[in-house]
Amino acid sequence: MSIWWSLHLRREAASVPLARRLLLGAMETVGVDPDISYDLSVALSEACANAVEHGGGQESGEASGAYRVTAYLDGEMCRIEVSDSGPGFPARPGGPCGYTTPVAAPGAESGRGLCLIEQLADHVHFHNGPERGAVVSFDKILKWRDNAPLLAS
């Protein structure tokens, strides 16, 4: 079984639960284990919240007011990608492709989202888009409920 969907969302806080509910609904419908679905939905929420908060450019216009979410369920794997049109990730020495996950200051109210995504997914890649903007993609191996209507083949 292979399915995918893509959303073009406004950079508004209300778009985050919309993306999360769509992912949870799709995973429940095809029979993904609820624990796996929950992990992916939290990771997606964090990536979307990051795009909403940081994903806009300095100029006005439609491109700076939106971000994209794409999800692929293919066999035993789910890949989710969230891309925005903001300034992208700053280059930091030492990480893969020059990026590292920022570490939040103790007591900070934000700054842990990318670290949380890394903990919840099996593979995570942070990079900048070809033109501009940040791209967060992550994969997780799927597990299926015993009574899954659409078991992977």
Buried (B, 14 or more C-beta within 10 A) or exposed (E): EEEEEEBEBEBEEEBBEBBBEBBBEBBEEBBBBEEBBBBBBBBBBBBBBBBBBBBBBEEEEEBBBBBBBBBBBEEEBBBBBBBBBBBBBEEEEEEEEBBBBBEBEEEEEEEBBBBBBBEBBEEBBBBBBEEBBBBBBBBBEBBBBEEBEEEBE
